[in-house]
Amino acid sequence: MTTTAQDAAFMQQALDLAAATVGLASPNPQVGCVITRDHHVIAQGAHRYDQRDHAEIVALRQAGPAAAGSTAYVTLEPCSHHGRTGPCADALIAARIARCVVATVDPNPLVAGQGIARLRAAGIDVTVGTLQQQARDLNDAFAHFIQRHTPFVTLKAALSVDGKLAPPPHTRTPNQPHWLTGPAARAQVQLLRHAADAILTGIGTVLADDPALTDRSGLPRRRPLLRVVLDSHLRTPLHAQLLHTPNLLILTSAAAPTPPRIALEKTGAEILVLPTHQGHLSLPAVLEALAQRQILSLLLEAGSQLNGAFLQQNLVDKAVLFYSETELGNDAIPFAQGIPSPYLLEQSLTRITRTAFGTDACVSGYLHNPWPNT
């Protein structure tokens, strides 16, 4: 497949439309569509879950009869099956477009390639793979979920330059966060939260930092960020910041006492009992419970114990590590129990990107490829 500069330019416009729907499309994928005629854009659209119509339908309605003989640029393969709406492939065929440029195939193993095949069977010229990686990056969580039926887990951590998570406990002020990174990195974290369906932490972090775990990006989102706390014995204090805002799910065990459960539920928190494994909540059961709520993307902002547990059980799909210039020393809290250093974790990452946010460095990469190997 050879991508022309013109195809790349129009596909980039479609990708920009898709990217603008972050927080608005889940649990569906982010998709953009641009329709051109005589090398000029005549219509465009993006999918927003609340508005039902897929990107192609939005653009086709805007184009009207002018869609006949046009070229459609779509960031994800047009669907070939009936869901909440009819197949987009059929709509493109009915509109009599002449050509369709597709960034990437649908990762759903039940439908992958069928939309493209339907377009070609109708005589439409189809080009696949234009700006494929950029299109896939927008929908890692969707690709992971549609194949594995569990959330795509991103571990985020703010660390010292020597790879520590926080100062020794005896040097900390109780119930106060210890900021390692600066404002630019913390603003980026808010964008990570905005892109996630849920954020998860453990009771240890709640007791040590008293976090709010809210999306403070100021950007619109379709459904509120679900805050999730693993608290086997319901030690979450009633004065915790988490309880001041809605959409809090506390996952606990059957061993948790009844009085704190009643008190926490009175604040509006939802309590869900899950099975345990070796004295801790079963992390696969945690992910299954979130999947049942259509949580496609989960941001893990936790302490050393929970970071280690997720990593050792191979449940982290992507890591985003922010490093400050601060050095905390050997007695500081490690990044993850059982993982000697985050720098060793970096050696296991693929498709690594390195970015600077002010004086802080950010390293991100994948532990699992969410997309099919095609």
C-alpha positions in Angstrom: 0.0 0.0 0.0 1.4 3.4 -1.1 0.1 6.4 0.7 0.1 9.6 -1.3 0.6 12.9 0.4 -2.9 13.9 -0.5 -4.4 10.7 1.1 -2.3 11.3 4.2 -3.4 14.9 4.5 -7.1 14.0 4.2 -6.7 11.1 6.6 -5.0 13.4 9.1 -8.1 15.6 9.0 -10.2 12.5 9.8 -7.9 11.6 12.6 -8.1 15.0 14.1 -11.9 14.7 14.1 -11.7 11.3 15.8 -9.2 12.6 18.4 -11.5 15.4 19.3 -14.0 12.9 20.6 -11.9 11.6 23.5 -14.2 11.0 26.4 -17.2 11.2 24.2 -17.2 7.9 22.2 -16.6 5.1 24.8 -17.6 2.3 24.8 -17.5 2.7 21.1 -14.3 3.6 19.2 -13.2 7.1 18.2 -13.8 7.4 14.5 -13.6 10.3 12.1 -14.6 10.5 8.4 -13.8 13.1 5.7 -15.5 13.0 2.3 -13.8 14.7 -0.6 -14.7 15.5 -4.2 -12.3 16.9 -6.8 -9.6 17.0 -4.0 -11.7 19.3 -1.8 -13.5 18.4 1.5 -17.3 18.4 1.0 -18.3 16.8 4.3 -16.9 15.5 7.6 -18.1 13.8 10.7 -17.1 12.0 13.9 -18.8 9.5 16.2 -20.2 10.5 19.5 -21.9 7.8 21.5 -24.8 9.9 22.7 -25.6 10.9 19.1 -25.7 7.3 17.9 -24.7 8.0 14.2 -21.3 6.7 13.2 -18.8 9.1 11.6 -19.6 7.9 8.1 -23.3 8.5 8.5 -22.7 12.0 9.9 -20.5 12.9 6.9 -22.8 11.3 4.3 -25.8 13.3 5.6 -23.7 16.4 5.3 -22.6 15.6 1.8 -26.0 14.6 0.5 -26.2 13.7 -3.3 -22.7 15.1 -3.7 -21.4 11.9 -2.1 -21.9 10.1 -5.4 -18.5 9.6 -7.0 -16.6 10.9 -4.0 -13.8 9.6 -1.8 -14.4 8.8 1.8 -11.5 8.8 4.3 -12.3 6.8 7.4 -10.1 6.2 10.4 -11.6 2.7 11.2 -13.0 0.1 8.8 -16.7 0.8 8.1 -18.8 -1.6 10.1 -20.6 -4.5 8.3 -23.0 -5.5 11.0 -26.1 -4.2 12.7 -25.5 -2.7 16.2 -27.3 0.4 17.5 -27.3 1.5 13.9 -27.1 -0.2 10.5 -23.9 -1.1 8.7 -21.9 1.9 7.6 -20.4 -0.1 4.7 -24.0 -0.4 3.3 -24.5 3.3 3.7 -21.4 4.2 1.8 -22.4 1.8 -1.0 -25.9 3.3 -1.2 -24.4 6.7 -1.4 -22.4 5.5 -4.5 -19.0 6.7 -3.3 -16.2 5.8 -5.8 -13.3 5.2 -3.3 -12.8 4.6 0.4 -9.5 5.1 2.2 -9.4 3.2 5.5 -6.7 3.8 8.1 -7.0 0.4 9.9 -9.2 -2.7 9.9 -11.7 -3.3 12.7 -10.0 -5.2 15.5 -13.2 -7.1 16.3 -12.3 -10.7 15.3 -16.0 -11.3 14.3 -16.1 -8.6 11.8 -12.5 -7.6 10.8 -12.2 -7.2 7.1 -15.9 -7.8 6.3 -16.7 -4.1 5.8 -13.8 -3.7 3.4 -14.8 -6.9 1.6 -18.4 -5.6 1.2 -17.2 -2.3 -0.2 -14.9 -4.0 -2.7 -17.7 -6.4 -3.8 -19.8 -3.4 -4.6 -17.0 -2.1 -7.0 -15.6 0.6 -4.7 -11.9 1.1 -4.8 -10.6 0.6 -1.2 -7.1 1.6 0.1 -6.2 0.2 3.6 -3.4 1.3 5.9 -3.1 5.1 5.4 -1.8 6.5 8.7 -2.6 3.1 10.3 -0.5 3.5 13.5 -2.0 6.9 14.3 -5.5 5.5 13.9 -4.7 2.6 16.1 -3.2 4.7 18.9 -6.6 6.4 19.3 -8.4 3.1 20.0 -6.0 0.9 22.0 -8.6 0.4 24.7 -11.4 -0.5 22.2 -9.1 -2.9 20.4 -8.1 -4.6 23.6 -11.6 -4.8 25.0 -13.3 -6.1 21.9 -10.8 -9.0 21.7 -10.1 -9.8 25.4 -13.2 -8.5 27.1 -11.2 -6.8 29.9 -10.2 -3.2 30.3 -6.9 -1.9 28.8 -4.8 -1.1 31.9 -2.4 1.8 31.9 -0.1 2.1 34.9 0.8 5.7 35.6 3.5 6.6 38.2 5.3 9.8 39.2 8.8 8.8 40.3 12.0 10.3 41.6 15.1 10.1 39.3 16.3 7.1 41.3 13.0 5.3 40.6 11.2 5.7 43.9 7.5 6.4 44.4 7.5 8.4 47.6 9.7 9.4 50.6 9.9 7.0 53.6 6.6 7.0 55.5 8.1 8.5 58.7 9.1 11.7 56.7 5.6 12.2 55.3 2.8 14.4 56.5 -0.3 12.1 57.0 -3.1 12.5 54.5 -1.2 14.7 52.2 0.1 14.0 48.7 3.8 14.4 48.1 4.3 16.0 44.7 7.3 14.8 42.8 6.5 16.2 39.4 5.7 19.8 38.3 2.6 21.5 37.0 3.2 20.5 33.3 3.4 16.8 34.1 0.4 17.0 36.5 -1.6 18.6 33.7 -0.7 15.7 31.4 -1.9 13.3 34.1 -5.3 15.0 34.0 -5.5 14.4 30.2 -4.7 10.7 30.9 -7.6 10.7 33.4 -9.9 12.3 30.9 -9.1 9.6 28.3 -9.9 6.8 30.8 -13.2 5.3 31.7 -12.1 4.6 35.2 -9.2 5.2 37.6 -8.1 2.7 40.3 -6.1 2.9 43.5 -5.6 1.0 46.7 -6.6 1.8 50.3 -2.9 2.4 51.1 -2.8 5.4 48.7 -6.2 6.6 50.1 -4.8 6.6 53.7 -1.4 8.1 52.7 -2.4 10.8 50.2 -6.2 11.4 50.6 -6.5 11.8 46.8 -9.6 13.0 45.0 -8.9 11.1 41.8 -11.1 13.3 39.7 -10.8 14.4 36.1 -9.8 18.1 36.4 -8.9 18.6 32.7 -12.0 20.7 32.2 -12.8 18.9 29.0 -16.3 17.4 28.3 -16.9 13.7 28.8 -19.9 11.6 28.1 -19.9 9.6 31.4 -18.2 10.6 34.6 -14.9 9.1 35.5 -15.5 6.0 37.7 -13.1 6.1 40.7 -12.3 2.6 42.1 -10.7 1.8 45.4 -9.5 -1.7 46.4 -10.3 -1.9 50.2 -10.6 -5.4 51.5 -11.5 -4.4 55.0 -13.3 -1.1 54.3 -10.8 1.2 56.0 -11.7 4.1 53.8 -12.2 7.0 56.2 -15.5 8.9 56.1 -13.6 12.2 55.7 -11.8 11.0 52.6 -11.9 13.4 49.6 -13.1 10.5 47.4 -16.4 10.6 49.2 -17.1 14.2 48.4 -17.8 13.5 44.8 -20.0 10.9 43.1 -19.1 7.8 41.0 -17.0 6.0 43.6 -16.9 2.2 43.6 -15.2 0.5 46.6 -14.3 -3.1 45.9 -14.0 -5.2 49.1 -14.0 -8.7 50.4 -16.6 -10.8 52.3 -14.5 -10.4 55.4 -15.2 -6.6 55.5 -17.2 -5.6 58.6 -20.8 -4.4 58.2 -20.8 -1.1 60.1 -18.3 0.7 57.8 -20.1 -0.6 54.8 -23.4 0.9 56.0 -21.6 4.2 56.7 -19.8 4.4 53.4 -23.0 3.5 51.4 -24.7 6.4 53.2 -22.2 8.8 51.6 -23.2 7.5 48.1 -20.3 5.2 47.6 -21.1 1.8 45.9 -19.7 -1.2 47.6 -19.1 -4.4 45.7 -17.8 -7.7 47.3 -15.3 -9.7 45.2 -13.4 -12.9 45.8 -10.0 -12.9 47.2 -6.8 -14.8 46.3 -4.0 -15.4 48.8 -5.4 -12.8 51.2 -5.9 -10.0 48.6 -8.7 -9.1 46.2 -8.5 -11.1 43.0 -7.2 -8.7 40.4 -8.7 -10.7 37.5 -12.0 -10.5 39.3 -11.6 -6.8 39.6 -11.0 -6.4 35.9 -14.0 -8.7 35.1 -16.3 -6.6 37.4 -15.2 -3.4 35.6 -15.6 -5.0 32.1 -19.2 -5.8 33.1 -19.7 -2.1 33.5 -18.3 -1.4 30.0 -15.0 0.0 31.4 -12.7 -0.2 28.4 -9.8 1.8 29.7 -8.5 1.7 33.3 -5.8 4.1 34.7 -3.9 2.6 37.6 -2.6 5.3 40.0 -1.6 3.2 42.9 1.1 2.5 45.5 4.0 0.1 45.5 2.0 -3.0 46.5 -0.7 -2.7 43.9 1.7 -1.6 41.2 3.7 -4.8 41.9 0.7 -7.0 42.0 -0.6 -5.8 38.6 2.8 -6.1 37.0 3.6 -9.5 38.5 0.3 -10.9 37.3 0.9 -9.5 33.8 -2.2 -7.3 33.9 -0.6 -4.0 32.8 -0.9 -3.2 29.1 0.9 0.2 29.0 3.1 2.1 31.4 3.4 5.9 31.6 6.3 6.9 33.9 7.0 10.5 34.9 10.5 11.1 36.3 11.3 14.2 38.4 14.8 15.5 39.1 14.4 14.8 42.8 16.4 11.9 44.4 14.7 10.2 47.3 17.3 7.6 48.4 17.4 3.9 49.2 14.9 4.1 52.1 12.2 5.6 50.0 9.1 3.6 48.9 9.9 1.5 45.8 8.0 2.0 42.5 6.5 -1.5 42.7 6.9 -4.4 45.1 8.9 -7.2 43.5 10.2 -4.9 40.7 13.7 -3.7 41.6 13.5 -0.6 39.5 11.2 1.1 36.9 14.3 1.3 34.7 14.2 -2.5 34.5 10.5 -2.3 33.5 11.4 0.0 30.7 13.5 -2.7 29.2 10.3 -4.8 28.7 8.4 -2.0 27.0 7.9 -1.7 23.2 7.1 1.4 21.1 8.7 3.6 23.7 8.1 7.3 23.5 10.1 9.9 25.5 8.7 13.4 26.2 9.6 16.3 28.4 7.0 18.2 30.6 8.8 21.1 32.0 11.8 19.7 34.0 10.2 16.3 34.2 10.7 13.4 31.8 8.0 11.0 30.7 8.7 7.5 29.3 5.7 5.5 28.0 5.5 2.2 26.2 3.5 -1.0 25.8 3.8 -4.3 27.6 1.1 -5.8 25.4 0.1 -4.9 21.8 -3.7 -4.3 22.0 -4.1 -4.8 18.2 -4.2 -8.0 16.2 -0.9 -8.8 14.5 -2.1 -7.8 11.0 
